[in-house]
Amino acid sequence: MVRIFQSILWGLVLWLFSSFFGPGSVWAQIQDFESPFQIVSIPDSFLEKWYGNEVRTSSRIFQANSVGRNGSKGLAVQPISTFDGEIWVELVPQEENSSVLFYARSLQNGTGNRPAVVFYGWSETLGGEVIEESVLGSETQFPNQDSGFEKFRLDVPEFAQHLKSFFLRIRVSYGGGSGSAARWVMDDFFFGVLEEDGSPPEVIIVRGFDSNQLQLIFNERVDPVFSQIPMAYSLDGLEPDQIIAQNDSTVILEFETTFLEEGNYSLTIRQIPDLEGNFIQDTTLSFQFEDPTAYAYKSLVINELMPAPKPDLDLPNVEYVELFNPSTKTWRLDPLQFSNSRSSTSIPPFWLEPGKFLILCPKGNSNLLEEYGEVLELSNWPTMLNSGDQLQLTEEELIVDQIAYQSSTWGGSEFSQGGYSLEVPFPDFGCESSELLAPSQHPQRGTPGFENSLFWKIEPPLLTEVSAYFTSPKTIRIRFDAPVPEGLSQTNVEISPVQNILEIQKINSREIELELSSDVQTGQVYQLNLINFSDCFGNFVESLGPSTLVRGDQPKVGELVLNELLFDPKPGDPKFVEIANLTDRYLNLEGWALANLDDQGMPAQVRVFGFPGQVIAPKSFLAITLDPDALRFSYPRSAQGNFQEVSSLPSYPISGGTVLLLSDQQEEMDRLDYSEDLHHPLIQDSRGVSLERIDMGVFASEGKEWTSAASTEDFATPGRKNSQSFDQDTEAKWLSVSPEVFDPEGFQGVSFTTFSYQLPDSGWIGSLKIYSSSGRLIDQIVSNQLLGSQGSFVWYGTGAGNKRLPPGYYVAVFELFDLRGRTHAVKKTVVIASKL
């Protein structure tokens, strides 16, 4: 847009001159360096009527992006110890008294202190003798630092006034000093009749520079004395305390008071001339103040990084980091530091506008990345580690953004060693994005300077669950299922019964810790909710939770025991070990483990299953396995059992072995020496049949108090009460019927009856048969089945072939025996009713 405006302006100027002086009276030779350079050297021209002694794409003499006036392209020359750049321009005068006008400046190149020394002279032919060679400005006019553009005017010497054409030669040489020399840049070349400047300077930009500073940019160079007078400026009646000249057209006004963010102000400028003595008229500018250094977390985002570039690919072989401005505010970058785990460097002056990208790269490499977007070189670049690193963008102690990666972040060596960048999928994500990083999916393996290929292409990490546990009597650790936002306070946490929160500390991206004012009660059940906060995308969360937490007791010997073992599972099913809490208290499982024995009889293959804060409820059970879902499918009666998934279990061979239950101090708390011999003698195939503990009062290692799980309970009861458990305090109720009278058609109540049994101990084999009142066998509900200590059967009033029986009296006979030789039989009468 700026270039279009300048072209229109030049055309308007020429039209005005033509209108005043008549056709053909005004002519100008103009070059703005926007057209592509031809990579050719003398005697060929790289632009029409422009020649160079060594024209290249990115060094010696070359076209440079974003270095011209107003961010346009420019002609750049880089002198070195073995090279002076020579530019020859053929000039064809059409009017008398023509002059040359152009703008030039220097850019820092490396860390040396040599200036670029520029000479100009005149010649009748290309490459011919140079006449009247002079220094442009002075030998220190273009130091090795970034400077503002200055305007230069060269008057044509007398000998060339009447020639049809002649040449201007500009020679850029390597100045005195040490190290590297400055890069010289030219822009907006003009040859023709110049009109005298009679226009006063104008303020084109007024904006915040710091909390108490304003930056003013004029459209041309202004007088260095008048522009430093405080009386020339008035901000709502206040004069600045200090005026700092940034360059010949830019000043910083510093005031005693701090400005109000988004406050409305008026600035009056008066009596400041340009270098031709044209004074600005009294001008009042109204503006809204924004502090471009008032950074907060995520004001800017580290949006993409290339730690491991690779040669011979589409992208250049250079490290880069892309910044993105997700805010509605323009930020001044020079207060920032960019660092990795080993070093830090300052970011040079740059203003990053809302919604814009900026590519950071090592000094001397911007020309490799300029085609992709805005580039800013950094001295002392923190070289990123391929194997993993942490990058930070900071302003003093404030972390503006940070991101960490490991070799595993790429998801495989194909990407980590393939020259792929790592991209952030959600630049508006208000939390740390390290865990969201992923390799670029763009065909060129990166997207420097434009929208990431992963932009909103993955499932966003939304907060849906929260869990909490006690780490001490006074601290609570809270875990989230997605990154947690910054700034959670005591007002965002509800605890019932009420506890006073002293402090909240962030542990990592998904955990925070609360410090309480007093100890909590052991065994007390608490409920925790997060309320009235915004998630990492700015969505308001009214409530998240509740999470139940209890501070448990440390188990003692005999309180937490081994209770069930499946060591020979069905094909495709996992093994499991079940533990049981025999107490009426919550017990702490953190650090508890399972193990086996090695050849020396010592604990081996220790597998910790108790995670931080884990407790087991009173009188409850926990099945520890590799695949809870597979167990739920194979043992449907236990689908609602209590399971815990682990990544591995100790080896428990089918042939037999030892199961150890270890405390958090690695002390042996229970032990089971198991083998096939512990199964019930009538179990012919023990595959898929668990061993259950019968009597909780006997140590598991004694083995004799273990037997096979009942067939009526799927041959295993993971995560729930054992089928063979025996409560010695309960009176044996062999068999009961409910209801004793039922109508299979359902007209008079339930359409079935239930036979419930409770046995005095385990190991019984049972059959349940239905006889008619005349003694004829009608139905056999179960036959010679290994029973649990209690259970039930349902009868729908049917006989052979599932045919409905006529109304009348029937006798149920429950026959029992065990391997000790005991037998028992129970008879119950049941009535099938009919519709009245």
C-alpha positions in Angstrom: 0.0 0.0 0.0 2.9 2.4 0.8 4.5 1.7 -2.5 1.3 2.3 -4.4 0.8 5.6 -2.5 4.4 6.7 -3.3 3.9 5.9 -7.0 0.7 7.9 -7.1 2.4 10.7 -5.3 5.3 10.8 -7.8 2.8 10.8 -10.7 0.9 13.6 -9.2 4.1 15.7 -8.7 5.1 15.1 -12.3 1.6 15.9 -13.6 1.6 19.2 -11.7 5.0 20.1 -13.1 3.8 19.2 -16.6 0.7 21.3 -16.2 2.6 24.3 -15.1 5.6 24.2 -17.4 4.0 22.6 -20.5 4.5 19.2 -22.1 8.0 17.7 -21.9 9.3 20.4 -19.6 9.6 18.0 -16.6 11.3 14.6 -16.7 12.6 12.3 -14.0 14.5 9.1 -13.8 13.2 7.1 -10.9 14.2 3.7 -9.3 12.4 2.2 -6.2 14.2 -1.2 -6.4 10.9 -3.1 -6.2 11.4 -4.9 -9.5 13.4 -8.2 -9.4 17.1 -7.9 -9.9 18.7 -9.9 -12.7 21.6 -11.8 -11.2 24.2 -10.5 -13.7 27.2 -8.3 -13.4 29.0 -5.7 -15.5 28.7 -5.3 -18.5 25.1 -6.5 -18.1 22.5 -4.5 -16.2 20.6 -6.0 -13.2 18.0 -3.3 -13.6 17.5 -1.0 -16.6 20.5 1.4 -16.6 21.9 -0.1 -13.3 25.1 -2.1 -13.2 27.1 -3.8 -10.5 30.5 -5.5 -10.3 29.1 -8.6 -8.4 25.4 -9.0 -8.1 24.1 -11.9 -6.1 20.9 -13.1 -4.5 21.9 -12.4 -0.9 25.4 -11.0 -0.6 27.8 -8.5 -2.2 25.3 -6.5 -4.2 21.7 -7.7 -3.9 18.0 -6.8 -3.5 17.0 -6.9 0.2 13.5 -7.3 1.5 11.9 -5.1 4.2 15.0 -2.9 4.6 13.9 0.1 2.4 11.9 3.1 3.4 8.6 2.1 5.0 9.5 -1.5 4.9 10.0 -1.8 1.2 12.7 -3.5 -0.8 16.1 -1.8 -1.2 19.4 -2.0 -2.9 22.0 -3.5 -0.4 25.8 -3.7 -0.6 27.9 -5.7 1.8 31.6 -4.7 1.6 34.2 -7.2 3.0 38.0 -7.1 3.2 38.3 -8.5 -0.4 35.4 -6.7 -2.0 34.3 -3.1 -2.6 30.8 -2.9 -4.2 30.6 -0.7 -7.3 27.3 0.5 -8.6 27.1 2.3 -12.0 24.0 4.2 -12.9 23.5 5.5 -16.5 21.9 9.0 -16.3 20.2 10.5 -19.3 19.4 14.2 -18.6 16.4 15.8 -20.2 16.5 19.1 -18.5 19.2 21.5 -17.4 20.2 21.7 -13.8 19.2 18.1 -13.0 20.2 16.6 -9.7 20.5 13.2 -8.1 18.4 12.5 -4.9 18.3 9.2 -3.0 18.0 7.9 0.6 20.6 5.7 2.3 21.3 4.2 5.6 23.5 1.5 7.3 22.5 -1.9 8.9 24.4 -3.8 11.5 26.3 -6.7 10.1 28.0 -9.0 12.7 29.8 -7.7 15.7 32.6 -5.7 14.1 33.0 -1.9 14.3 33.9 -1.0 10.7 31.7 1.5 8.9 30.8 1.2 5.3 32.7 4.1 3.6 30.8 5.3 0.5 32.4 7.3 -2.4 30.6 8.7 -5.5 32.0 10.0 -8.8 31.2 10.6 -12.4 32.2 9.0 -15.7 31.4 9.5 -19.4 31.4 5.7 -20.0 30.5 2.5 -18.1 33.7 1.4 -16.4 35.6 4.5 -17.6 37.7 7.0 -15.7 35.9 8.4 -12.6 36.0 12.1 -12.2 35.6 14.2 -9.0 35.2 11.2 -6.6 34.1 12.3 -3.2 33.1 10.7 0.1 29.3 10.6 0.7 28.8 12.4 3.9 31.8 11.4 5.9 33.9 8.2 6.4 31.8 7.5 9.6 28.5 8.4 8.0 27.4 4.7 7.9 28.5 3.0 11.1 28.0 -0.8 11.7 24.7 -0.3 13.4 21.0 0.1 12.3 20.5 3.7 11.4 17.6 5.7 10.0 17.5 6.8 6.3 19.1 10.1 5.4 18.4 12.0 2.2 21.4 12.8 -0.1 21.5 15.2 -3.0 24.2 15.2 -5.6 24.6 18.0 -8.2 25.7 17.0 -11.7 29.2 18.4 -12.5 29.7 21.0 -15.2 31.3 18.6 -17.7 28.3 16.3 -17.8 25.6 19.0 -18.0 25.4 18.8 -21.9 26.2 15.1 -22.5 23.4 12.9 -23.9 24.2 10.4 -21.1 26.9 9.8 -18.4 27.4 7.5 -15.4 27.3 8.0 -11.7 29.5 5.5 -9.9 28.9 4.7 -6.2 31.7 2.7 -4.5 31.0 1.1 -1.1 34.2 0.1 0.7 35.4 -1.7 3.8 36.0 1.0 6.5 38.7 1.1 9.2 38.4 -0.7 12.5 38.1 -4.4 13.4 35.8 -7.2 12.5 32.9 -6.9 10.0 31.7 -3.8 8.2 28.2 -2.3 8.0 25.8 -3.1 5.3 24.8 -0.1 3.1 21.2 0.3 1.8 19.9 2.7 -0.9 16.3 3.4 -1.7 14.1 5.8 -3.7 16.6 7.0 -6.3 15.6 10.2 -8.3 17.4 12.0 -11.2 15.8 15.1 -12.6 14.9 18.7 -11.8 14.2 19.1 -8.0 11.6 21.3 -6.6 12.7 23.1 -3.4 11.0 21.7 -0.3 8.5 24.2 1.0 6.4 21.8 3.1 6.5 21.7 6.9 7.1 18.4 8.6 4.1 16.3 9.8 3.7 13.8 12.6 2.7 10.5 11.0 2.8 8.4 14.2 2.2 9.1 17.9 2.0 6.1 20.1 3.0 4.8 23.5 6.6 3.7 23.9 6.6 2.8 27.6 4.4 3.4 30.6 5.4 7.1 30.8 6.8 7.6 27.3 5.4 8.5 23.8 7.1 8.0 20.5 6.6 10.6 17.7 7.6 9.9 14.2 7.8 12.7 11.6 7.5 12.2 7.9 11.0 13.8 7.3 14.1 14.8 9.1 13.5 17.6 11.7 15.8 20.1 13.2 17.8 18.4 16.0 17.7 21.5 18.3 14.1 22.6 18.0 12.8 19.1 18.3 14.6 18.8 21.7 12.8 21.8 23.3 10.2 20.8 25.9 8.1 23.8 25.1 7.4 22.4 21.6 5.2 19.7 23.1 2.2 19.8 25.4 0.3 16.8 26.6 -3.0 18.0 28.1 -1.1 21.0 29.4 2.0 19.0 30.6 5.5 19.4 29.0 7.8 16.4 28.8 10.5 16.0 31.4 13.0 14.5 28.9 13.2 14.3 25.1 15.3 11.5 23.5 16.1 11.6 19.8 15.9 8.1 18.4 17.0 9.2 14.9 16.7 12.3 12.8 12.9 11.9 12.4 11.9 10.2 15.6 11.8 11.5 19.2 10.7 9.9 22.6 8.8 12.2 25.0 9.2 11.1 28.6 6.7 12.4 31.3 6.8 12.3 35.0 3.4 10.6 35.4 2.4 7.1 34.2 -0.2 7.0 31.4 -3.6 5.3 31.9 -4.0 2.2 29.7 -6.5 2.9 27.0 -6.8 6.5 28.3 -7.6 9.3 25.8 -5.0 12.1 25.5 -4.3 15.1 23.3 -0.8 16.1 22.3 0.0 19.5 20.8 3.2 20.0 18.7 4.4 23.5 17.7 7.4 25.4 16.2 9.5 22.4 15.0 11.1 22.9 11.6 12.6 20.5 9.1 16.1 20.8 7.8 15.0 23.3 5.1 13.5 25.6 7.8 9.8 24.8 7.2 8.1 25.1 10.6 5.3 22.8 11.6 2.0 24.5 12.2 0.5 24.1 15.7 -0.9 20.6 15.5 -3.0 18.8 18.1 -3.3 15.0 17.9 -5.8 13.0 19.9 -4.9 9.4 20.6 -5.7 6.4 22.9 -2.7 5.3 24.9 -1.5 1.7 25.0 1.7 0.7 26.7 3.6 -1.6 24.2 5.7 -3.0 27.0 3.0 -3.9 29.5 3.4 -7.6 28.8 1.4 -10.4 30.4 1.6 -14.1 30.1 0.8 -15.1 26.5 0.8 -11.5 25.2 3.1 -13.1 22.5 3.2 -16.7 21.5 6.2 -18.9 20.5 4.2 -20.4 17.6 6.7 -22.5 15.8 10.3 -23.7 16.1 12.8 -25.4 13.9 15.5 -26.9 16.2 16.8 -29.5 13.7 16.9 -28.1 10.1 18.2 -30.3 7.4 20.0 -29.4 4.1 18.6 -30.0 0.6 15.0 -29.5 1.6 12.4 -26.9 0.7 13.1 -24.8 3.8 16.5 -23.3 4.3 19.0 -25.1 6.5 18.8 -22.6 9.4 17.2 -22.6 12.9 14.3 -20.3 13.4 11.5 -19.5 15.9 8.3 -17.9 14.9 6.5 -15.5 17.2 2.8 -14.7 16.8 0.8 -11.7 18.3 -2.6 -13.1 19.3 -3.7 -9.9 21.0 -5.3 -6.7 19.7 -2.3 -4.6 20.6 1.0 -3.8 18.9 4.0 -4.8 21.1 7.5 -3.4 21.2 9.9 -6.3 21.3 13.2 -4.7 22.5 12.4 -5.1 26.2 12.3 -8.9 25.7 14.8 -11.7 26.1 14.8 -14.9 24.2 16.5 -17.9 25.8 16.9 -21.6 25.9 18.2 -23.9 28.6 21.8 -22.7 28.0 21.9 -19.1 26.9 19.9 -15.9 26.5 19.9 -13.0 24.1 18.2 -9.6 23.7 15.6 -9.0 21.0 16.4 -5.9 18.9 13.9 -3.1 18.3 10.8 -4.2 16.5 7.1 -3.5 16.6 4.8 -6.6 16.1 1.3 -5.8 15.1 -1.8 -7.7 16.1 -2.3 -11.0 14.2 1.2 -10.8 12.6 4.0 -13.4 12.6 7.7 -12.7 13.1 10.5 -15.1 12.3 13.5 -15.0 14.6 16.8 -16.4 13.3 20.6 -16.2 13.9 22.5 -13.2 12.8 23.4 -13.2 9.1 20.6 -15.6 8.0 17.6 -13.3 7.4 18.2 -13.4 3.6 17.4 -17.2 3.7 14.0 -16.6 5.3 12.9 -13.3 3.9 10.7 -14.9 1.2 8.5 -16.4 4.0 7.7 -13.3 5.9 9.0 -10.7 8.3 12.4 -11.7 9.7 14.4 -10.4 12.7 18.0 -11.4 13.2 19.3 -12.1 16.8 22.9 -11.8 17.8 24.2 -14.6 20.1 21.5 -16.9 19.0 20.7 -19.6 21.6 21.3 -22.7 19.5 18.5 -25.2 20.2 19.2 -28.7 21.2 17.9 -31.4 18.9 17.3 -33.8 21.8 15.1 -31.5 23.8 15.1 -28.0 25.1 13.0 -25.3 26.8 12.5 -21.9 25.1 11.4 -18.8 26.9 10.3 -15.3 26.0 10.7 -13.1 29.1 10.5 -9.5 30.2 12.7 -9.2 33.3 11.1 -11.8 35.7 7.9 -12.2 33.7 7.6 -15.2 31.5 5.7 -14.0 28.4 5.7 -17.5 26.9 7.6 -20.7 27.2 7.6 -24.0 25.5 9.5 -27.3 25.9 10.1 -30.2 23.6 11.9 -33.6 23.6 13.0 -35.9 20.9 9.7 -37.8 21.4 7.7 -34.6 20.6 8.3 -35.3 16.9 6.7 -38.8 17.3 9.5 -40.7 15.6 12.9 -40.4 14.1 11.4 -39.9 10.6 10.2 -36.5 11.8 12.9 -35.6 14.4 15.7 -36.2 11.9 13.7 -35.2 8.8 13.9 -31.4 9.0 10.4 -30.9 10.4 9.4 -27.9 12.5 7.3 -28.2 15.6 4.0 -26.2 15.5 1.6 -25.0 18.1 -2.0 -25.8 17.0 -3.8 -23.2 19.1 -2.0 -19.8 19.2 -4.9 -18.4 21.3 -4.4 -21.1 23.9 -3.8 -19.3 27.2 -1.8 -22.0 28.9 1.6 -23.6 28.2 1.5 -25.4 24.9 4.4 -27.8 25.3 2.3 -31.0 25.4 0.4 -29.8 22.2 3.5 -29.4 20.1 3.6 -31.6 17.0 5.6 -31.8 13.7 4.4 -29.7 10.9 2.2 -31.4 8.3 3.0 -28.8 5.6 4.6 -30.3 2.4 7.7 -28.1 3.0 7.9 -29.4 6.6 7.4 -26.0 8.2 5.3 -22.8 8.0 7.6 -19.9 8.9 5.8 -16.6 8.6 2.3 -17.9 7.9 -0.5 -19.9 9.5 0.6 -23.3 11.0 -0.5 -26.4 9.2 -1.8 -27.8 12.5 -3.9 -24.7 13.2 -7.1 -26.1 14.9 -6.5 -29.5 13.3 -6.4 -31.5 16.5 -8.9 -32.0 19.3 -8.7 -29.0 21.6 -7.7 -29.9 25.2 -10.8 -28.9 27.2 -11.1 -29.2 31.0 -13.7 -31.9 31.8 -12.4 -33.6 35.0 -10.6 -32.8 38.2 -9.1 -35.1 40.8 -7.6 -34.3 44.2 -5.6 -36.0 47.0 -3.8 -35.1 50.2 0.0 -35.0 50.0 0.2 -34.1 53.7 -2.2 -33.1 56.5 -2.1 -29.5 55.3 -1.6 -29.8 51.5 -3.9 -30.9 48.6 -2.7 -31.7 45.1 -5.2 -31.1 42.4 -4.9 -32.8 39.0 -6.7 -31.7 35.8 -7.3 -33.6 32.6 -6.0 -30.7 30.5 -3.6 -27.8 31.0 -4.8 -25.5 33.8 -4.9 -21.7 33.4 -2.8 -19.3 35.4 -4.2 -17.2 38.1 -6.5 -19.6 40.0 -7.1 -18.2 43.5 -8.7 -19.2 46.8 -12.0 -17.8 45.6 -12.0 -20.4 42.8 -11.8 -23.4 45.2 -14.6 -24.8 47.3 -13.9 -27.5 49.9 -16.6 -29.2 52.0 -16.3 -29.5 55.0 -14.9 -26.0 54.8 -11.1 -25.6 54.9 -9.2 -22.3 54.9 -6.7 -22.1 51.9 -3.5 -20.1 52.6 -1.8 -20.4 49.2 -2.1 -21.9 45.8 1.0 -23.0 43.9 1.3 -24.2 40.3 3.3 -27.5 40.1 3.1 -28.1 36.4 0.8 -27.5 33.4 -1.8 -29.9 34.9 -1.4 -29.7 38.6 -1.7 -27.2 41.4 -1.2 -27.5 45.2 -3.2 -26.0 48.0 -1.7 -25.1 51.3 -4.3 -25.3 54.2 -4.2 -23.3 57.4 -4.8 -26.4 59.6 -4.5 -30.2 59.5 -7.4 -32.2 58.0 -9.0 -35.1 59.8 -7.8 -38.5 58.9 -10.7 -40.6 57.5 -12.9 -37.6 56.9 -14.4 -37.5 53.4 -14.0 -34.1 51.7 -15.6 -32.7 48.4 -13.6 -30.3 46.3 -15.0 -28.1 43.4 -13.3 -25.5 41.1 -15.7 -22.6 40.5 -16.0 -19.5 38.4 -12.8 -19.4 36.4 -11.8 -19.3 32.7 -10.1 -22.2 31.0 -7.1 -21.9 28.6 -9.4 -20.8 25.7 -11.1 -18.1 27.8 -14.3 -20.2 28.2 -16.0 -19.5 31.5 -16.3 -22.5 33.8 -19.0 -22.2 36.4 -18.1 -25.5 38.2 -15.7 -28.4 37.7 -15.9 -31.4 40.0 -16.7 -32.6 42.5 -13.6 -34.6 43.5 -13.8 -36.8 46.6 -10.6 -37.0 48.7 -9.8 -38.6 52.0 -6.6 -38.7 54.0 -6.1 -42.4 54.8 -4.4 -44.3 57.6 -1.2 -46.2 57.0 -2.1 -49.9 56.9 -0.8 -52.2 59.6 -0.1 -55.9 59.2 -3.3 -57.9 58.7 -5.4 -54.8 57.7 -4.6 -54.8 53.9 -4.4 -58.4 52.6 -4.2 -60.5 49.4 -7.7 -61.7 48.7 -7.9 -63.3 45.2 -5.6 -64.4 42.4 -6.1 -65.4 38.8 -2.8 -66.9 37.6 -4.1 -69.0 34.7 -6.5 -66.8 32.7 -8.5 -67.8 29.7 -6.8 -67.1 26.4 -6.7 -63.3 25.7 -7.6 -62.4 29.3 -5.2 -60.8 31.8 -4.1 -62.1 35.2 -5.2 -60.2 38.3 -4.3 -59.9 42.0 -7.0 -58.6 44.4 -6.4 -56.9 47.7 -8.9 -56.3 50.5 -9.3 -53.7 53.2 -10.5 -55.6 56.3 -10.9 -52.5 58.4 -13.6 -49.9 58.9 -11.1 -47.1 58.0 -9.8 -45.6 54.8 -6.3 -47.0 54.2 -3.5 -45.3 52.2 -2.2 -47.2 49.2 0.5 -44.8 48.0 3.7 -46.6 47.3 2.3 -50.1 47.9 3.5 -52.8 45.5 3.2 -56.4 44.3 6.2 -58.7 43.9 7.4 -62.3 43.5 10.5 -64.1 44.8 13.8 -64.7 43.0 15.9 -67.9 43.2 17.4 -66.7 46.5 14.0 -66.2 48.1 14.2 -62.4 48.0 11.5 -60.0 46.7 11.8 -59.4 42.9 10.0 -57.7 40.0 8.6 -55.2 42.4 5.7 -53.3 40.7 4.3 -50.3 42.6 0.6 -49.9 42.0 -0.3 -47.3 44.7 -0.3 -43.9 43.1 0.1 -40.6 45.1 -2.9 -40.0 47.3 -4.6 -43.3 46.5 -6.8 -44.7 49.3 -9.0 -47.9 49.6 -12.4 -47.5 51.2 -13.4 -49.5 54.3 -14.3 -53.2 53.7 -13.7 -52.9 50.0 -11.7 -54.7 47.4 -9.3 -53.7 44.5 -8.4 -55.9 41.5 -5.1 -55.0 40.0 -4.7 -56.0 36.4 -3.4 -55.0 33.0 -6.8 -54.8 31.3 -9.9 -54.1 33.5 -12.2 -54.0 30.4 -11.2 -57.5 29.4 -12.0 -58.8 32.9 -15.4 -57.0 33.0 -16.3 -58.7 29.7 -15.2 -62.2 30.8 -16.7 -61.9 34.3 -19.9 -59.9 33.8 -21.1 -60.3 37.4 -18.0 -58.3 38.4 -18.5 -55.5 35.9 -19.2 -53.0 38.7 -16.2 -54.2 40.7 -13.3 -51.9 41.7 -10.4 -52.2 39.3 -7.0 -50.6 38.8 -5.1 -50.7 35.6 -1.3 -51.1 35.8 1.3 -51.3 33.0 2.8 -54.5 34.3 2.6 -57.2 36.9 5.3 -59.4 38.4 5.6 -62.8 36.7 3.1 -65.3 38.3 3.6 -68.6 36.4 0.8 -71.0 35.8 2.9 -73.8 37.4 3.0 -72.0 40.7 4.8 -69.3 42.6 4.6 -66.6 45.3 2.7 -63.4 45.4 4.0 -60.7 47.8 2.2 -57.7 49.0 4.7 -55.0 50.0 4.2 -51.7 51.9 5.5 -48.3 50.8 8.6 -49.2 52.9 9.0 -52.4 50.9 8.1 -54.5 53.9 6.3 -57.8 53.4 2.7 -57.4 54.5 1.1 -60.5 53.1 2.2 -63.5 51.0 0.6 -66.3 49.1 2.4 -69.5 47.9 0.1 -70.7 45.2 -0.1 -73.7 43.0 -2.7 -75.7 41.0 -3.2 -77.9 44.2 -5.2 -75.1 45.9 -8.1 -75.4 43.4 -11.2 -77.5 44.4 -10.7 -81.2 43.5 -13.8 -81.2 41.3 -12.3 -78.4 39.1 -11.1 -80.3 36.1 -10.0 -77.3 34.1 -8.8 -74.4 36.2 -8.2 -72.0 33.3 -10.0 -68.8 34.0 -10.8 -69.9 37.6 -9.5 -67.7 40.3 -8.3 -68.6 43.8 -10.3 -66.9 46.6 -9.4 -66.4 50.2 -11.9 -68.1 52.4 -11.0 -66.9 55.9 -9.7 -63.4 56.4 -8.4 -64.4 59.9 -5.7 -66.7 58.5 -2.5 -65.6 56.8 -2.6 -66.0 53.0 0.6 -68.0 53.0 -1.1 -70.9 54.8 -2.8 -71.6 51.4 -5.3 -74.1 53.0 -7.7 -71.2 53.4 -7.9 -70.6 49.7 -10.1 -72.4 47.1 -11.6 -72.0 43.7 -14.2 -69.3 43.0 -17.7 -70.6 42.6 -19.1 -71.4 39.2 -22.3 -69.5 40.1 -20.2 -66.3 40.2 -18.4 -66.8 36.9 -15.5 -68.6 38.5 -14.0 -65.2 39.6 -15.1 -62.1 41.5 -12.5 -59.4 40.7 -13.0 -56.2 42.6 -15.9 -57.4 44.8 -16.6 -59.8 47.7 -15.4 -63.3 47.2 -17.9 -66.0 46.3 -16.3 -68.4 48.8 -15.9 -65.9 51.7 -17.2 -67.1 55.0 -18.5 -64.9 57.8 -18.4 -67.0 61.0 -20.7 -64.6 62.8 -23.6 -65.2 60.4 -26.1 -68.0 61.2 -26.3 -70.5 58.3 -29.5 -70.1 56.3 -29.3 -73.1 54.0 -32.2 -72.2 51.6 -35.1 -69.8 51.5 -37.8 -69.1 48.9 -39.3 -65.8 48.0 -42.1 -65.6 47.2 -43.4 -69.0 48.2 -46.5 -68.4 46.0 -46.1 -66.9 42.5 -48.0 -66.6 39.2 -45.8 -67.3 36.1 -48.2 -65.2 34.1 -47.7 -62.2 36.4 -51.4 -61.5 37.1 -50.9 -61.8 40.8 -47.5 -60.4 41.5 -44.1 -61.4 40.3 -43.8 -64.1 37.6 -40.9 -66.0 39.2 -39.5 -67.1 42.5 -36.0 -66.9 43.9 -34.2 -69.7 45.8 -31.5 -68.0 48.0 -28.9 -70.0 49.9 -26.3 -69.2 52.5 -23.8 -72.0 53.5 -21.9 -72.2 56.8 -18.5 -72.5 54.9 -17.1 -73.0 51.5 -16.4 -76.0 49.3 -20.0 -77.3 48.9 -21.3 -79.0 45.8 -25.0 -78.5 45.2 -28.0 -79.6 43.1 -31.5 -78.0 43.1 -34.3 -80.1 41.8 -38.1 -79.4 41.5 -40.6 -82.3 42.1 -44.3 -82.5 41.6 -46.6 -83.2 44.6 -46.6 -86.8 43.5 -42.8 -87.0 43.7 -42.1 -86.9 39.9 -38.9 -84.9 38.9 -40.1 -81.9 37.0 -37.0 -79.7 36.6 -33.4 -79.5 37.6 -32.2 -76.0 38.0 -28.6 -76.8 38.9 -26.7 -80.0 39.1 -23.5 -80.8 41.1 -22.2 -77.3 40.9 -19.4 -75.8 43.0 -21.2 -73.2 45.1 -20.2 -70.0 46.8 -20.9 -69.4 50.4 -24.1 -67.7 49.3 -26.0 -67.2 46.1 -29.4 -67.5 44.5 -31.3 -69.2 41.6 -34.4 -68.1 39.8 -37.3 -70.4 38.7 -40.0 -69.3 36.3 -42.4 -72.2 36.9 -41.4 -74.2 33.9 -40.5 -77.9 33.3 -38.9 -80.0 30.6 -38.7 -78.1 27.3 -39.3 -74.8 29.1 -43.0 -75.6 29.2 -45.2 -73.8 31.7 -46.4 -76.1 34.6 -50.0 -76.2 35.8 -50.9 -74.5 39.1 -50.3 -76.5 42.2 -47.8 -77.5 44.9 -44.2 -78.3 44.1 -41.3 -79.4 46.2 -37.8 -77.9 45.8 -35.0 -80.2 47.0 -31.6 -78.7 47.7 -28.9 -81.4 48.0 -25.4 -80.6 49.2 -22.1 -82.5 49.8 -18.4 -81.6 50.2 -15.1 -83.5 50.0 -15.0 -83.9 53.8 -17.9 -86.4 53.4 -20.6 -84.0 54.8 -24.0 -84.0 53.2 -27.1 -82.0 53.7 -30.5 -81.7 52.1 -33.2 -79.0 52.4 -36.8 -79.2 51.2 -39.0 -76.2 50.5 -42.6 -76.0 49.2 -43.5 -73.6 46.5 -46.9 -72.9 44.9 -47.7 -72.0 41.3 -50.8 -69.9 41.4 -53.3 -69.2 38.6 -55.5 -66.2 37.5 -58.7 -66.0 39.6 
